[in-house]
């Protein structure tokens, strides 16, 4: 295994992590939490 194989593995893992974060952020399950967080600056205490 040389440095190019390591680079390919790191690139692939990084891409998979990025795609996982995007899927998590756009999932319907988290939509309510994100909408609540978006309204926090406008909330009067």
Secondary structure per residue as TSV (DSSP state, phi and psi in degrees):
chain	resnum	aa	ss	phi	psi
A	1	X	-	360.0	123.5
A	2	X	-	-107.2	-174.8
A	3	X	H	-64.8	-31.9
A	4	X	H	-68.1	-36.0
A	5	X	H	-64.5	-42.4
A	6	X	H	-62.7	-41.8
A	7	X	H	-62.4	-41.3
A	8	X	H	-64.9	-41.1
A	9	X	H	-65.4	-44.9
A	10	X	H	-64.4	-39.4
A	11	X	H	-64.8	-44.2
A	12	X	H	-63.8	-45.4
A	13	X	H	-63.7	-41.2
A	14	X	H	-62.9	-42.3
A	15	X	H	-62.9	-43.5
A	16	X	H	-64.4	-39.3
A	17	X	H	-64.7	-43.5
A	18	X	H	-60.4	-47.3
A	19	X	H	-62.5	-39.7
A	20	X	H	-61.8	-41.4
A	21	X	H	-65.4	-41.7
A	22	X	H	-63.3	-44.4
A	23	X	H	-63.0	-41.9
A	24	X	H	-63.4	-43.3
A	25	X	H	-67.9	-31.9
A	26	X	T	-96.8	6.3
A	27	X	-	-72.8	146.8
A	28	X	G	-63.8	-28.5
A	29	X	G	-63.1	-32.4
A	30	X	G	-95.5	-2.5
A	31	X	H	-60.8	-43.6
A	32	X	H	-64.0	-41.7
A	33	X	H	-63.1	-41.7
A	34	X	H	-70.4	-36.3
A	35	X	H	-66.2	-39.6
A	36	X	H	-63.9	-43.0
A	37	X	H	-64.8	-33.5
A	38	X	H	-69.3	-28.2
A	39	X	H	-85.8	-9.4
A	40	X	G	-56.8	-42.1
A	41	X	G	-63.4	-23.8
A	42	X	G	-96.8	-2.0
A	43	X	-	-79.4	129.5
A	44	X	-	-89.8	128.0
A	45	X	-	-98.7	360.0
